[in-house]
Structures are given as C-alpha cells and as structure tokens.
C-alpha cells in the first residue's frame, strides 16, 4: 500500500522522535542523494517508475548509521559497485507472490533484509527475509512504510525495543534478562511482532505466510526452490554485466 506522503512523514518523524528520546544520536540531514533514484534503479529492478514515498525516504540522509531496531540500517540506492549485492539480497525472497526482481532492499539487519515492493498489486508493502542458505522465512512485515514506522515507534513506547549503551543502538528484547518470544510480546499484545527483525515461532510464521500469499509449496521444497531462484538471480547479474 502506498502511504499518503503526509501520513508517511508523520510516521517517520514520530519514529525519529521516539528513537532520539530513547538515546539514538540522530544525524543531521545531509543531502547526499537527490530526490530521484539513479537510472540504474529502473534497469536493475525492471520498473518504469519509483514511488515518491521511497524516493523521499532515501533522500533523508538516514543511512549513515544504525538508527533502526536491532541495529538496522537504511540501504542507499544501489550503485554500479553494489548492484550485484542488491540482487544477491533478493535471492532470499523464496516463494513471494510477486516477481522477485520487483522489490528493492531497504533495511538491513544482522540476519534479516527488509525489501520495499515495487510491483503493482503489492506496491509499497515491506517484506522481510532471513539471510540464510537453508531457511528464508519470507513474509510481509508491514503493509506500508508508515505502518512499519508506526509499529517501531509503538515498540519503543511499550518497552520491547530499548536503547543499549553497549551497542549504542536499539535492540528488540528485554534489557535486564533473556526472555522468550511469548514473554516479550505478551507485554505488547497490540503490536505486530512480524514488523520487528526477530525470529518468529513456526506456527505464527506459517499463519502469516499463508495470509499474505507466500507459495508454501515452494518454501517446503527448500533448497531446490531456492536454487532455482538463485540461478535466475545469477543469470540476471551476468546479463547486466554485474
């Protein structure tokens, strides 16, 4: 879903205020990128246009440090040097209901990547993938960017996202002790744990995959299905000279 720009700006600024209040040293805006994506983006992800919402976020200069939960970082527009890596990240999008190429890596965490979908019926959705050679856990993280920022803001308010002095960043969990998934999210029953870059119990993952149209037969085929996707990714990289 594409957010109204007013709604997106308010949600992003709400998250920024909450993260700053929690302890994040938010950088001053640096206009390192123009409002429009480079031509490479259209060629790489096979699209004729890029939503204003994505271009606005990329123009904010928020990719200079880990500003997001679990030390997540905003990914900049791909360049000639990083285009191959961008496609590598999409090789984890096994079984999505849209073409794997029609999305752009947006947030990167230690073991997860969140992508912004560019395909019409799913445009604006945020999908998450586990970066693993044998489990990818594809699922929709949020219906839109504003929805994602709103969840993260509420996570800080509920205490399931906290600032760590050790990492100088935001972490998902409890700052005083190790807690189970159920213990953590029972504290915030109105939040959607799928929006946060943490592991999900198999029953919840399956339920949400089914609801958002993941091809579970492909997922269950495992390595075979992933290798087919990987072959497609590598063929595209070769055709583009990456």
PLY file of the C-alpha trace (Angstrom):
ply
format ascii 1.0
element vertex 242
property float x
property float y
property float z
element edge 241
property int vertex1
property int vertex2
end_header
0.00 0.00 0.00
1.29 3.44 -0.87
1.01 5.87 2.02
-0.14 9.42 1.60
3.02 11.50 1.88
1.66 13.39 4.88
1.00 10.12 6.69
4.46 8.77 5.88
6.24 11.95 7.00
4.33 11.98 10.29
5.06 8.30 10.95
8.76 8.67 10.13
9.12 11.77 12.25
7.26 10.07 15.08
9.75 7.22 14.95
12.66 9.62 14.82
11.39 11.46 17.91
10.89 8.20 19.83
14.29 6.81 18.84
16.01 10.08 19.77
14.24 10.19 23.13
15.37 6.60 23.76
19.02 7.55 23.21
19.77 7.40 19.48
22.02 10.21 18.24
20.06 11.00 15.09
22.23 12.56 12.39
21.53 15.92 10.88
20.12 15.66 7.40
22.82 15.56 4.75
21.68 15.90 1.14
23.97 13.21 -0.21
21.33 11.93 -2.65
18.85 13.73 -4.81
15.11 13.12 -4.56
15.10 10.94 -7.66
16.69 7.49 -7.89
19.58 6.92 -10.29
18.81 5.42 -13.69
20.37 2.15 -12.54
17.42 1.53 -10.19
14.92 1.35 -13.06
17.09 -1.05 -15.02
18.03 -3.22 -12.04
14.53 -3.73 -10.66
12.72 -3.61 -14.02
10.35 -0.74 -13.25
9.25 2.38 -15.14
8.72 4.47 -12.03
9.69 4.53 -8.38
7.15 5.65 -5.76
7.59 9.10 -4.27
7.43 7.54 -0.81
10.59 5.51 -1.38
12.43 8.38 -3.04
11.57 10.65 -0.12
12.91 8.21 2.45
16.13 7.68 0.52
16.67 11.44 0.31
16.61 11.96 4.10
20.24 11.02 4.70
19.32 8.39 7.31
21.66 5.70 6.01
24.77 6.88 7.82
24.33 4.77 10.98
22.22 2.06 12.66
19.06 4.02 13.50
16.53 1.21 13.46
15.63 -1.74 15.74
18.28 -4.43 16.16
20.89 -2.09 14.70
19.14 -1.91 11.36
20.46 0.36 8.64
18.69 2.05 5.75
20.17 0.84 2.47
21.14 3.55 -0.03
20.26 3.42 -3.70
22.36 0.75 -5.40
25.36 1.85 -7.42
27.38 0.12 -10.10
29.59 -1.26 -7.33
26.74 -2.53 -5.13
24.14 -3.59 -7.72
25.25 -7.22 -7.67
24.96 -7.33 -3.89
21.45 -5.84 -4.06
20.35 -8.69 -6.30
22.09 -11.19 -4.01
19.90 -9.97 -1.15
16.80 -10.64 -3.23
17.85 -14.25 -3.72
16.35 -14.96 -0.29
12.84 -13.97 -1.40
11.69 -17.54 -1.95
8.01 -18.08 -2.72
6.82 -14.46 -2.84
3.51 -13.77 -4.62
5.22 -11.12 -6.76
8.24 -11.36 -9.05
11.43 -11.47 -7.01
13.02 -8.71 -9.10
10.27 -6.16 -8.43
11.48 -5.07 -4.99
14.42 -3.16 -3.60
16.39 -3.96 -0.40
15.54 -1.17 2.03
16.60 -2.07 5.59
19.36 -4.46 6.51
19.77 -6.10 9.89
22.27 -8.70 11.09
20.41 -11.66 9.61
17.33 -10.09 8.00
16.72 -7.88 5.00
13.53 -5.84 4.55
12.55 -5.01 0.97
10.21 -2.42 -0.49
7.92 -3.98 -3.11
7.54 -2.21 -6.46
5.03 -4.49 -8.19
1.54 -3.01 -8.72
-0.68 -5.26 -6.61
1.82 -5.21 -3.72
3.41 -1.79 -4.24
4.57 -0.16 -1.04
4.48 -3.32 1.08
7.50 -4.21 3.18
8.64 -7.83 3.05
11.27 -9.49 5.22
13.66 -12.35 4.51
16.08 -14.33 6.62
19.55 -14.29 5.05
20.29 -18.00 5.38
21.20 -20.70 2.86
18.58 -23.14 4.16
15.74 -21.08 5.70
14.44 -17.80 4.30
11.21 -17.19 6.24
9.62 -14.91 3.59
6.71 -12.91 4.97
5.19 -9.44 4.78
6.49 -7.29 7.61
4.11 -4.38 7.10
1.52 -3.17 4.63
3.41 0.11 4.12
6.36 2.20 5.28
4.17 4.29 7.57
2.76 1.13 9.15
6.30 -0.13 9.76
7.47 3.10 11.39
4.31 3.20 13.50
4.97 -0.31 14.80
8.59 0.50 15.62
7.55 3.69 17.43
4.99 1.76 19.48
7.64 -0.87 20.23
9.82 1.75 21.87
6.87 3.08 23.87
5.93 -0.43 25.01
9.46 -1.26 26.12
10.02 -4.16 23.71
12.57 -2.03 21.87
15.21 -0.42 24.06
18.42 1.57 23.74
21.61 -0.34 24.54
24.58 1.62 25.88
26.84 -1.24 24.79
25.81 -1.26 21.14
24.79 2.42 21.00
21.67 1.31 19.21
18.15 -0.03 19.58
17.57 -3.70 20.34
14.44 -5.84 20.45
14.05 -7.63 23.77
14.46 -7.01 27.48
17.49 -5.03 28.71
17.67 -6.90 32.01
17.30 -10.57 31.08
16.76 -13.03 28.28
13.08 -13.59 27.59
11.09 -15.95 25.40
9.13 -14.76 22.40
5.82 -15.17 24.25
7.06 -13.39 27.37
8.23 -10.41 25.33
5.20 -9.92 23.12
2.62 -10.55 25.83
3.77 -7.19 27.18
2.56 -5.51 23.99
-0.39 -7.52 22.63
-1.42 -4.69 20.30
1.89 -4.80 18.44
2.68 -6.99 15.46
5.89 -8.95 16.15
6.31 -9.66 12.43
7.21 -5.98 11.93
10.30 -6.41 14.10
13.53 -8.09 12.96
13.46 -11.03 15.32
12.81 -14.76 14.93
9.19 -15.89 14.74
7.67 -19.13 16.06
6.88 -21.54 13.24
3.08 -21.53 13.77
2.92 -17.72 13.62
5.25 -17.58 10.62
3.16 -20.14 8.71
-0.08 -18.39 9.56
1.21 -15.05 8.30
2.84 -16.55 5.21
-0.46 -18.16 4.27
-2.33 -14.89 4.85
-0.04 -12.81 2.61
0.16 -15.29 -0.25
3.54 -16.97 0.13
3.93 -20.09 -2.01
4.29 -22.61 0.79
4.84 -25.47 -1.65
7.93 -23.64 -2.90
9.09 -22.98 0.65
8.60 -26.64 1.54
10.65 -27.72 -1.47
13.50 -25.96 0.30
16.91 -25.90 -1.32
15.55 -26.97 -4.71
13.27 -23.93 -4.95
15.96 -21.58 -3.62
18.49 -22.84 -6.16
16.03 -22.14 -8.98
15.71 -18.56 -7.75
19.45 -18.27 -7.28
20.00 -19.40 -10.87
17.64 -16.65 -12.06
19.47 -14.05 -9.97
22.87 -15.11 -11.25
21.64 -15.17 -14.86
20.38 -11.59 -14.48
23.66 -10.48 -12.93
25.55 -11.94 -15.87
23.22 -10.34 -18.42
23.67 -6.96 -16.75
27.43 -7.38 -16.51
27.48 -7.31 -12.70
0 1
1 2
2 3
3 4
4 5
5 6
6 7
7 8
8 9
9 10
10 11
11 12
12 13
13 14
14 15
15 16
16 17
17 18
18 19
19 20
20 21
21 22
22 23
23 24
24 25
25 26
26 27
27 28
28 29
29 30
30 31
31 32
32 33
33 34
34 35
35 36
36 37
37 38
38 39
39 40
40 41
41 42
42 43
43 44
44 45
45 46
46 47
47 48
48 49
49 50
50 51
51 52
52 53
53 54
54 55
55 56
56 57
57 58
58 59
59 60
60 61
61 62
62 63
63 64
64 65
65 66
66 67
67 68
68 69
69 70
70 71
71 72
72 73
73 74
74 75
75 76
76 77
77 78
78 79
79 80
80 81
81 82
82 83
83 84
84 85
85 86
86 87
87 88
88 89
89 90
90 91
91 92
92 93
93 94
94 95
95 96
96 97
97 98
98 99
99 100
100 101
101 102
102 103
103 104
104 105
105 106
106 107
107 108
108 109
109 110
110 111
111 112
112 113
113 114
114 115
115 116
116 117
117 118
118 119
119 120
120 121
121 122
122 123
123 124
124 125
125 126
126 127
127 128
128 129
129 130
130 131
131 132
132 133
133 134
134 135
135 136
136 137
137 138
138 139
139 140
140 141
141 142
142 143
143 144
144 145
145 146
146 147
147 148
148 149
149 150
150 151
151 152
152 153
153 154
154 155
155 156
156 157
157 158
158 159
159 160
160 161
161 162
162 163
163 164
164 165
165 166
166 167
167 168
168 169
169 170
170 171
171 172
172 173
173 174
174 175
175 176
176 177
177 178
178 179
179 180
180 181
181 182
182 183
183 184
184 185
185 186
186 187
187 188
188 189
189 190
190 191
191 192
192 193
193 194
194 195
195 196
196 197
197 198
198 199
199 200
200 201
201 202
202 203
203 204
204 205
205 206
206 207
207 208
208 209
209 210
210 211
211 212
212 213
213 214
214 215
215 216
216 217
217 218
218 219
219 220
220 221
221 222
222 223
223 224
224 225
225 226
226 227
227 228
228 229
229 230
230 231
231 232
232 233
233 234
234 235
235 236
236 237
237 238
238 239
239 240
240 241
